[in-house]
Each structure stands twice: as C-alpha cells, then as structure tokens.
Amino acid sequence: MIKLNILNMKNFLQTVNGCSGSVTMLYPDGKRKNINKQYGIQSQILRDYKNNKNCLGLTLDIPNPRDYLDIIFYYIGDC
C-alpha cells in the first residue's frame, strides 16, 4: 500500500492505465476499487482533483511489483 499526493492527474492516470494488473484505490470508509482502465471511476477522480485545486491524496494497493515501480517512478519524476 502507498499514499500519494497527486499533482498531475493526467500523467498519473496515463501511468495507471499502462499497468498490466489492478491498481486498487482505497477509500477512507474501507471500500476498494480498481481504477486501472476504469474510465468512469477515473472521471470522478479527475473531478475530485479539480475540485480540490489540482491536488488529490490517494491511497493505492498495487500487487504487481512492476506496476508498483512504474507508479513510483512516475511519482518521483513528477515531483
């Protein structure tokens, strides 16, 4: 599990959609949803991001090690 503060949602979602496995977002109430290539959920995340002044904190569970590294490398390069 990883907690990220997303500042560039477009590139983040491109990275997520490039993953081969699931990228599960954990909600504060305990719900879990896969956001990889789930464009309806991604649209809601994008709205939340814009409503929060282009910043959004997310908690993710990424079981595939390669996908995990891809997202970490995106995050490191985006800061």
N, C-alpha and C positions, 0 to 999 in steps of 0.2 A: 504494500500500500504506500502511496505517495501523496503528499499535499502540494499543490502547485498554485501559484498566483498568476493567472494568465493575463498577459498584457497585449498579446497579438492573437486574437481568436482565429482569424483567417488561416494563418500558418499553423496554429495548433490543430485545427480541425483537418487540415491537409495531412498533417503528420499522423493523426489518429486514423484517418481513412486509408493511409498507406500501410497500416498494421495488418498482419496476417491473422491475428487472433482477436479475442474480445478485449475491449478496453472498458472496464466497468466503472461507472461513476457511482459513488456512494453519497446518498443524501443524508442530511442530519437526522431524519426520522428513521434511518435504518434501511430504507429502500435502496435497491441496487438496479442500475440499468446499463446495458451495454450501449455505448454511444458510437461504436465503430460502424460507419456507413448507415447509421440510423438518422436520416436527414430530418425527420420530424422532430426528434429529440434535439438534434443539433440546432435547429431553427430556434427552439425555445432557449437553449443555452446562449445562443447569439443575442437574443432579445434581452436576456438577463444581464449579459455582458454590457450591452449598450445602455441599459437602464442603470447600471452600476458605474457609469462614467468610464467605460472601456477598461475595466479591470474585474476579474472574477476569480475567486478562490475555488478550487475543485479538489476533491479527494478521489483518487483513482486506484483501482486494483487492476494490475496488468500482469496476468500469469505467464505470458510468453516472454522469456528473457530478452529475445531480440527486439520485440516491440517495446519492452520496458526501456532498453538502451536507446532506441530511436527517439522515444519521447524525452528521455533525459538529455540526449544530445540536442534536440530541438530547444529544450528549455535553457540549457547552458548557452547556446548560440543566440538565443533571443534576448538575453539579459543585457 
